[in-house]
Every structure is written in C-alpha cells, then in structure tokens.
C-alpha cells in the first residue's frame, strides 16, 4: 500500500486543497502557508440567527482560496477534499461545544446528482461521521430541482426558492434525535432553515448545523 501510494504521488503529486500548489512534505492536504493564512472565522464561527437551527458553525470565511477550493470540490471532482474539510469542521464544532446524536446533510437534486456524479455535502457528512464515530443518516430528499441559490441575491427570493423543495423520507431516523445538519457553504442560511424546519416537523429534538465556510457579513 505504501509503495502504491508513492507511485500515485509521482503520477499525481498531492496539492494543497486551498492554494493548489504542490505539497512539499505536508501530509494533511494543506500547505503550511495556507494553515497560517486561511480566513478563519474565530470568534465569528457560530451563527444563531438561522430559523429552526440552534447554532450553525463554520471554521472558514467564504472568500479567496477557500472559495476557489470549494468550487473545485463541487464542480471539478476534487472529492478528496472532503476528509480535509471534515477535520476543520470537527475542530470548529468541538471548540464551540456542538454535540449531536447523528449526522445528516442537505441533499442535492437527482438531476444535479446525475450531472455531478456525487453529492458534496453527503461526502462531507460521511467523513465527519466516520471520524467522530457517529451514524450518518439520510433524512432528507430534494424533491424538486430549483434554481441555484448562489444565482439569487435577494434574501427573500432565496427563501421562496427553497420552499417545498425538501421532504423528510426517514422520520424514524429523525424522531427525538439531536441532529447535526451538514452543508458545504452558508450564505443567508435559507436552505439550512428550510431543511431544519422539515426535520423539526418530523420530530427532531433539535437541529444544529455545520459547514466548511460562511459568508463574511
């Protein structure tokens, strides 16, 4: 296995998940420079203003190399970033004392899944669950393909765009549980709010959320 990994490194040299430069000796997917320079949220890691969400934590601000990295993750098949992001998210939720019984995620539509080939939030949720030793449960289904939230600026229009888009397809996995809802990016929080509302209506005891990055207000 070690020899195979070395051969892969020669063919496909590992690059930093953020600046995309070749890694030189680092083994965690982030170069030393980015570890020091990433736009960390720090004291602003947690939001409490998203309806139906107890607290929402994100370790990074959605800007510069973080934005570029997440775009590669979502649109360029850089699925290996999920494990790197998971470490950052776990550290953030531990620092802010967010706990849960099980982990779930904001799903993409079937159409987007066919086009992309993977659900980026599911991959992230599964990595977080694996590292934490918690169940990762599919609780939501996206039943309508709507316009991308990133293309809509107005907060009210964003809320309208996600209404009726999700449903809970596993109520038994939700009832009485403290859930951690995973997404990749948080902007206005409209999508998380709508998903959490559905989960609460299905009987969740509480819903917290976490993402890799949040918009700097």
C-alpha beads as a LAMMPS data file, in Angstrom:
LAMMPS data file: protein, C-alpha beads

217 atoms
216 bonds

1 atom types
1 bond types

-500.0 500.0 xlo xhi
-500.0 500.0 ylo yhi
-500.0 500.0 zlo zhi

Masses

1 110.0

Atoms # bond

1 1 1 0.000 0.000 0.000
2 1 1 2.813 2.412 0.865
3 1 1 4.577 1.672 -2.447
4 1 1 1.299 2.123 -4.327
5 1 1 0.705 5.498 -2.644
6 1 1 4.251 6.589 -3.516
7 1 1 3.650 5.670 -7.146
8 1 1 0.412 7.670 -7.159
9 1 1 2.227 10.650 -5.664
10 1 1 4.726 10.511 -8.514
11 1 1 1.976 10.353 -11.130
12 1 1 -0.375 12.788 -9.398
13 1 1 1.638 14.915 -6.944
14 1 1 -0.533 15.979 -3.994
15 1 1 -1.566 19.627 -3.940
16 1 1 -2.789 21.919 -1.212
17 1 1 -6.597 21.860 -1.052
18 1 1 -6.660 25.643 -0.882
19 1 1 -3.851 27.317 -2.856
20 1 1 -3.496 24.239 -5.151
21 1 1 0.306 24.355 -5.018
22 1 1 2.336 21.170 -4.736
23 1 1 2.712 19.916 -1.187
24 1 1 6.288 19.549 -0.025
25 1 1 6.422 17.245 2.972
26 1 1 2.979 18.098 4.362
27 1 1 0.735 15.070 4.816
28 1 1 -2.582 16.656 5.754
29 1 1 -3.631 18.226 2.448
30 1 1 -2.975 21.824 3.478
31 1 1 0.329 23.599 2.990
32 1 1 1.987 25.403 5.885
33 1 1 1.358 28.810 4.342
34 1 1 -2.380 28.203 3.995
35 1 1 -2.606 26.786 7.522
36 1 1 -1.397 30.165 8.741
37 1 1 -3.207 32.366 6.212
38 1 1 -6.672 30.783 5.853
39 1 1 -9.501 33.251 6.648
40 1 1 -10.666 31.593 9.857
41 1 1 -13.926 32.688 11.433
42 1 1 -12.580 32.565 15.003
43 1 1 -14.991 34.355 17.334
44 1 1 -17.487 34.610 14.454
45 1 1 -17.629 30.858 13.801
46 1 1 -21.158 30.403 15.167
47 1 1 -24.390 31.905 13.892
48 1 1 -27.578 31.814 15.960
49 1 1 -29.803 33.815 13.607
50 1 1 -30.941 30.989 11.288
51 1 1 -34.540 29.951 11.971
52 1 1 -35.066 26.379 13.214
53 1 1 -31.287 25.966 13.726
54 1 1 -29.924 26.031 17.288
55 1 1 -26.421 27.008 16.191
56 1 1 -24.539 26.900 12.914
57 1 1 -20.746 26.635 12.935
58 1 1 -18.233 27.144 10.135
59 1 1 -14.440 27.301 10.528
60 1 1 -13.690 29.494 7.483
61 1 1 -14.961 32.557 5.686
62 1 1 -16.113 32.006 2.112
63 1 1 -13.523 34.073 0.256
64 1 1 -10.299 33.900 -1.776
65 1 1 -8.610 30.470 -1.695
66 1 1 -11.467 28.975 0.355
67 1 1 -13.958 29.921 -2.344
68 1 1 -11.657 28.535 -5.064
69 1 1 -11.175 25.311 -3.119
70 1 1 -14.900 24.752 -2.606
71 1 1 -15.544 25.382 -6.296
72 1 1 -13.013 22.672 -7.197
73 1 1 -14.642 20.356 -4.672
74 1 1 -18.147 20.904 -6.038
75 1 1 -17.519 21.199 -9.745
76 1 1 -14.137 19.628 -10.566
77 1 1 -14.296 16.194 -8.928
78 1 1 -11.896 17.081 -6.094
79 1 1 -13.748 14.725 -3.762
80 1 1 -10.632 14.036 -1.699
81 1 1 -11.079 17.442 -0.107
82 1 1 -13.964 16.064 1.975
83 1 1 -11.609 14.498 4.523
84 1 1 -9.566 17.699 4.801
85 1 1 -12.676 19.828 5.292
86 1 1 -14.041 17.358 7.848
87 1 1 -11.017 17.881 10.124
88 1 1 -11.565 21.647 10.047
89 1 1 -15.300 21.329 10.720
90 1 1 -14.794 18.879 13.590
91 1 1 -12.310 21.172 15.290
92 1 1 -14.764 24.048 14.955
93 1 1 -17.765 22.205 16.400
94 1 1 -15.638 20.861 19.265
95 1 1 -14.369 24.338 20.102
96 1 1 -17.962 25.573 20.168
97 1 1 -19.318 22.570 22.086
98 1 1 -21.844 21.449 19.485
99 1 1 -22.909 17.849 20.036
100 1 1 -25.414 15.543 18.353
101 1 1 -26.790 12.010 18.182
102 1 1 -26.429 11.604 14.426
103 1 1 -25.321 13.461 11.329
104 1 1 -27.250 14.233 8.169
105 1 1 -26.844 16.566 5.202
106 1 1 -28.531 18.950 2.769
107 1 1 -29.052 16.802 -0.348
108 1 1 -28.695 17.818 -3.981
109 1 1 -31.452 17.087 -6.507
110 1 1 -31.442 13.892 -8.556
111 1 1 -30.727 15.929 -11.675
112 1 1 -27.679 17.577 -10.118
113 1 1 -26.503 14.240 -8.748
114 1 1 -26.626 12.739 -12.242
115 1 1 -24.723 15.674 -13.727
116 1 1 -22.081 15.907 -10.986
117 1 1 -21.825 12.258 -10.057
118 1 1 -21.695 12.882 -6.308
119 1 1 -23.331 14.845 -3.503
120 1 1 -20.648 17.048 -1.958
121 1 1 -22.489 17.596 1.336
122 1 1 -23.086 13.873 1.754
123 1 1 -19.374 13.127 1.267
124 1 1 -18.519 15.718 3.895
125 1 1 -21.155 14.414 6.322
126 1 1 -19.899 10.848 5.916
127 1 1 -16.310 11.899 6.629
128 1 1 -17.349 13.826 9.743
129 1 1 -19.457 10.904 10.986
130 1 1 -16.660 8.399 10.358
131 1 1 -14.084 10.491 12.195
132 1 1 -16.480 11.071 15.110
133 1 1 -17.873 7.517 15.257
134 1 1 -21.477 8.646 14.818
135 1 1 -24.204 7.397 12.463
136 1 1 -24.607 9.287 9.196
137 1 1 -28.268 9.112 8.189
138 1 1 -30.051 10.157 5.009
139 1 1 -33.065 12.023 6.365
140 1 1 -33.936 14.433 3.555
141 1 1 -34.752 14.180 -0.120
142 1 1 -34.750 17.044 -2.584
143 1 1 -37.997 16.513 -4.448
144 1 1 -37.812 19.478 -6.790
145 1 1 -34.892 20.801 -8.817
146 1 1 -34.837 24.530 -8.095
147 1 1 -32.672 27.395 -9.242
148 1 1 -29.196 27.511 -7.677
149 1 1 -29.222 29.641 -4.538
150 1 1 -25.855 31.145 -5.488
151 1 1 -27.511 32.801 -8.502
152 1 1 -30.066 34.617 -6.320
153 1 1 -29.030 37.719 -4.398
154 1 1 -32.216 38.810 -2.665
155 1 1 -32.677 37.056 0.737
156 1 1 -36.479 36.925 0.382
157 1 1 -36.179 35.371 -3.086
158 1 1 -33.746 32.801 -1.663
159 1 1 -36.289 31.796 0.994
160 1 1 -39.011 31.447 -1.625
161 1 1 -36.699 29.426 -3.880
162 1 1 -36.312 26.616 -1.311
163 1 1 -39.919 26.345 -0.147
164 1 1 -41.396 22.917 -0.820
165 1 1 -38.098 21.635 -2.207
166 1 1 -37.249 19.124 0.556
167 1 1 -39.074 16.404 2.416
168 1 1 -38.152 14.050 5.243
169 1 1 -38.037 10.483 3.929
170 1 1 -36.792 8.803 7.139
171 1 1 -38.954 10.071 10.044
172 1 1 -37.900 7.177 12.273
173 1 1 -34.275 8.288 11.991
174 1 1 -35.261 11.822 12.990
175 1 1 -37.752 11.488 15.831
176 1 1 -36.278 12.505 19.171
177 1 1 -32.745 12.931 17.781
178 1 1 -30.316 15.816 18.118
179 1 1 -29.191 16.215 14.518
180 1 1 -26.165 17.892 13.003
181 1 1 -27.073 19.095 9.504
182 1 1 -24.114 19.435 7.130
183 1 1 -23.767 21.730 4.124
184 1 1 -20.683 22.977 2.302
185 1 1 -21.336 26.750 2.345
186 1 1 -23.632 29.010 4.391
187 1 1 -24.683 32.365 2.971
188 1 1 -28.119 33.654 4.056
189 1 1 -28.978 30.351 5.745
190 1 1 -32.252 29.975 3.799
191 1 1 -31.524 26.402 2.688
192 1 1 -30.448 25.256 6.154
193 1 1 -33.507 26.900 7.690
194 1 1 -35.906 25.149 5.320
195 1 1 -34.230 21.757 5.857
196 1 1 -34.209 22.195 9.642
197 1 1 -37.890 23.162 9.586
198 1 1 -38.733 19.892 7.807
199 1 1 -36.650 17.907 10.304
200 1 1 -38.231 19.618 13.308
201 1 1 -41.707 18.964 11.896
202 1 1 -40.709 15.292 11.580
203 1 1 -39.928 15.216 15.310
204 1 1 -36.233 16.049 15.675
205 1 1 -35.367 17.080 19.222
206 1 1 -33.042 19.757 17.858
207 1 1 -31.092 20.673 14.743
208 1 1 -27.647 22.249 14.724
209 1 1 -25.671 22.822 11.548
210 1 1 -22.105 22.986 10.306
211 1 1 -20.414 23.942 7.050
212 1 1 -16.915 24.443 5.734
213 1 1 -17.363 28.156 5.165
214 1 1 -19.720 31.037 5.771
215 1 1 -20.133 34.410 4.173
216 1 1 -18.481 37.310 5.954
217 1 1 -21.325 39.656 6.945

Bonds

1 1 1 2
2 1 2 3
3 1 3 4
4 1 4 5
5 1 5 6
6 1 6 7
7 1 7 8
8 1 8 9
9 1 9 10
10 1 10 11
11 1 11 12
12 1 12 13
13 1 13 14
14 1 14 15
15 1 15 16
16 1 16 17
17 1 17 18
18 1 18 19
19 1 19 20
20 1 20 21
21 1 21 22
22 1 22 23
23 1 23 24
24 1 24 25
25 1 25 26
26 1 26 27
27 1 27 28
28 1 28 29
29 1 29 30
30 1 30 31
31 1 31 32
32 1 32 33
33 1 33 34
34 1 34 35
35 1 35 36
36 1 36 37
37 1 37 38
38 1 38 39
39 1 39 40
40 1 40 41
41 1 41 42
42 1 42 43
43 1 43 44
44 1 44 45
45 1 45 46
46 1 46 47
47 1 47 48
48 1 48 49
49 1 49 50
50 1 50 51
51 1 51 52
52 1 52 53
53 1 53 54
54 1 54 55
55 1 55 56
56 1 56 57
57 1 57 58
58 1 58 59
59 1 59 60
60 1 60 61
61 1 61 62
62 1 62 63
63 1 63 64
64 1 64 65
65 1 65 66
66 1 66 67
67 1 67 68
68 1 68 69
69 1 69 70
70 1 70 71
71 1 71 72
72 1 72 73
73 1 73 74
74 1 74 75
75 1 75 76
76 1 76 77
77 1 77 78
78 1 78 79
79 1 79 80
80 1 80 81
81 1 81 82
82 1 82 83
83 1 83 84
84 1 84 85
85 1 85 86
86 1 86 87
87 1 87 88
88 1 88 89
89 1 89 90
90 1 90 91
91 1 91 92
92 1 92 93
93 1 93 94
94 1 94 95
95 1 95 96
96 1 96 97
97 1 97 98
98 1 98 99
99 1 99 100
100 1 100 101
101 1 101 102
102 1 102 103
103 1 103 104
104 1 104 105
105 1 105 106
106 1 106 107
107 1 107 108
108 1 108 109
109 1 109 110
110 1 110 111
111 1 111 112
112 1 112 113
113 1 113 114
114 1 114 115
115 1 115 116
116 1 116 117
117 1 117 118
118 1 118 119
119 1 119 120
120 1 120 121
121 1 121 122
122 1 122 123
123 1 123 124
124 1 124 125
125 1 125 126
126 1 126 127
127 1 127 128
128 1 128 129
129 1 129 130
130 1 130 131
131 1 131 132
132 1 132 133
133 1 133 134
134 1 134 135
135 1 135 136
136 1 136 137
137 1 137 138
138 1 138 139
139 1 139 140
140 1 140 141
141 1 141 142
142 1 142 143
143 1 143 144
144 1 144 145
145 1 145 146
146 1 146 147
147 1 147 148
148 1 148 149
149 1 149 150
150 1 150 151
151 1 151 152
152 1 152 153
153 1 153 154
154 1 154 155
155 1 155 156
156 1 156 157
157 1 157 158
158 1 158 159
159 1 159 160
160 1 160 161
161 1 161 162
162 1 162 163
163 1 163 164
164 1 164 165
165 1 165 166
166 1 166 167
167 1 167 168
168 1 168 169
169 1 169 170
170 1 170 171
171 1 171 172
172 1 172 173
173 1 173 174
174 1 174 175
175 1 175 176
176 1 176 177
177 1 177 178
178 1 178 179
179 1 179 180
180 1 180 181
181 1 181 182
182 1 182 183
183 1 183 184
184 1 184 185
185 1 185 186
186 1 186 187
187 1 187 188
188 1 188 189
189 1 189 190
190 1 190 191
191 1 191 192
192 1 192 193
193 1 193 194
194 1 194 195
195 1 195 196
196 1 196 197
197 1 197 198
198 1 198 199
199 1 199 200
200 1 200 201
201 1 201 202
202 1 202 203
203 1 203 204
204 1 204 205
205 1 205 206
206 1 206 207
207 1 207 208
208 1 208 209
209 1 209 210
210 1 210 211
211 1 211 212
212 1 212 213
213 1 213 214
214 1 214 215
215 1 215 216
216 1 216 217
